[in-house]
Amino acid sequence: MPLISAIIPVYNAEKYLCKCLNSITNQTFQDIEIICINDGSSDDSYSILERYALKDSRVKIINQENKGQAAARNLGLQMSMGKYISFVDADDWIEHHMYELLIQIFKNDLDLIIFDANVFGESDQAMRKYFLMKFQDKLRINGDIIAKCPTPPWNKIYRKDIIDKYNILFPEGLLYEDNSFHWKYMMHANNAYFLKKKLYNYMVRKGSVMVQTKSKSSKVTDHFLICLEIFEYMRKHHLEGEYGASFVDFFEHCLGIVCSYTDNLLESMKIANEIWSKIDIQTNKPIICALRQKNYNYVIKWISYRFFEKIFSIKKRYGRKIITICGTQFPDLNILETT
C-alpha cells in the first residue's frame, strides 16, 4: 500500500502534462501512487499518460467521459489506496522534494498540512495575495482559520481516513467546488501544520475558474449554491454551533465576490436571498439582515465600500445618515442630526 496517493484530473492538458508528471515521478520520495483520471480528453493527453504508465508502474490511468474536475477528483479518491491524499492539477507542477518534506512533518500527529505556492500566468496582485500563507506552524483548527485559508486542495495534503470516515467529496456540476471540500474537511480536522515553503507551482490560464469569475458571469452565483451545500453538511454533522458564525462571514465574503463579478446584480441578489432563506443561522450582521429584508441596494452599496470606508465613514443613504465604525453601522444617530 503506497503512503501517498497523488490524484491528477486530466482534460486536454497535452501542453503541460509532461512537466506535471515529471515533477511527480521524479520526487525524492518514491512511495506514491499516481492516479490520473483522463476526463474525456480529445487531445493527445491519453497517449502521454500511456507512455508514462509503461515506464512507471506507479502511474495508473482511469478513463471516464467528460464529467468535470470534481467528478474526476471524486473518482480518484474512490480508487486511491494511500494513507495521505495529494491533488495536483495537470497544468501545474510540484517541487521535487515536496512529498519527502511533507511526510517528515506528518509524523507530528497532524490531520492536514497546508503549504505555500508560486502563482504564475494570468494572475493579478489580488489573486497572488489570496494565496499568501496567513498562519504558521502547528495550529488547532477553528472557524477563523477555515475562513481565512485559501481553499484549493492542491496546496494541501490530507489524511485519507478522515475523508473516508465522513464521506467528504467535491460537489459535481458546480463551480467553486473547492470551497465545499475545504470546509467539510477542515471542520473535521483537529489541527493543521502551516508550512511557509513554496512547494506547489500554480499556473493561472485563460479559461480557469478564477479568470472566468473576473470576466463577469452568471455562473458566479454558484458561490451561493456551494454555501447551501456546506451549510447542509454542517447541519447534518451538528457543526453549526462551532462554525456557524464563521460560515456567516464566509457567506458575506461570497456576497462580495458575486456583487463584484456578476453580470446581473439584481438577479444575483434574489438568488442570494433565496439561498439564505434556507440557512437557519441567526445573525445580526447588517448586510445579511438587509439581504433577508430584500434591501438589495443596501447590500450592493455596502459591499462596494472601500476598505477605509468600512472602518470609519459617514454617509447618507435612503434619506438616513449612517455612521460606520469598525464595520458596524449606526443609523439615525443624534450626533449626525446637526450635519
Summary of the structure (lengths in Angstrom):
residues: 339
radius of gyration: 21.9
end to end distance: 72.9
largest distance: 80.5
contacts: 1056
relative contact order: 0.10
helix: 46%
strand: 22%
